[in-house]
């Protein structure tokens, strides 16, 4: 039987280890890659090595950063240090930034609580969060975990941990979460019942 | 605004040049890659370089091969050299091989005729095909181009070019094409009209 050349079969096999890449997709990627110019392949290899070597977590918030430095948000003078947006992953912070209106800082939990996957409170960056709240004089924590069961559980756990804390001056720390409702552009007849339920429950004045 | 670290942004940008990989998929791949062990990343880089350097086309049929050698099929003594299966791409030959019953050889056209994409007869390996038919004493050519408009046009063009040729001994060269009908496992109510039409037209005795 005609097989693929061993070098190519090895490349395809390695590509199937990437998330969302099955055997057919890996075949297509590998065949595209071997048609690239040698300089382009070298440049991809370089970018890969650079990323692995240089991308680090921001030592303060845990966002993606480079060479162990503070991330852009933590390094910026213009951002409001008294508001923290708590997200599961670094990409979630990038998504919130894309909105373009948030001016506080971030805190990356590094996941969500999940007894099924064995993620327990001590696996998340909660101790660091408590420390930052005290040290930075935080007045509001926006819990922006995913709207999934794990994300919900994590939000409830954080509420439990943070509800007793006070902001500077002795007022209670403000704890908020992202609004639930129809996503923008949504059509009612395609919305799932849970979303419609939330949208009804949290309806606002017209 | 919090951006991605430049090294990572560069990697993501390069990955989006792969077929079927959009910005979101590239982000997911890049983040997965930077979490790999350094040894795994090195091994992927090695496989990539190996493939680019070593994968070549079989000098006879155009299938994927390595280091300029004949492919497994052309190198095998056991395959019937008098039957040629003509396919568009090397992966099509791999697909036919997976069936496990074909015992002839292959000829890769290197694409299909497409005036829209600017692929003309002289861009396909048709001259090589004519040469092989004479040199190898071919008695049957199975045209296995895709069941797409371009594939159909290519099949008709090949018929025109090959219909006058003779097999060794003076008999006419046998020209065949893949059967059209229901794919195996198909449900009639999900089949498209053109497929059902073909299946009816080419019905066989029960």
Interface residues (C-beta under 8 A of the other chain):
Chain A: X1 X2 X3 X4 X5 X6 X7 X8 X10 X11 X14 X15 X17 X18 X19 X20 X21 X25 X27 X28 X29 X30 X31 X32 X33 X34 X36 X38 X40 X41 X43 X44 X45 X47 X48 X49 X50 X51 X52 X53 X54 X55 X63 X64 X65 X66 X71 X72 X73 X90 X91 X93 X94 X97 X98 X100 X106
Chain B: X1 X2 X3 X4 X5 X6 X7 X8 X10 X11 X14 X15 X17 X18 X19 X20 X21 X25 X27 X28 X29 X30 X31 X32 X33 X34 X36 X38 X40 X41 X43 X44 X45 X47 X48 X49 X50 X51 X52 X53 X54 X55 X63 X64 X65 X66 X71 X72 X73 X90 X91 X93 X94 X97 X98 X100 X106
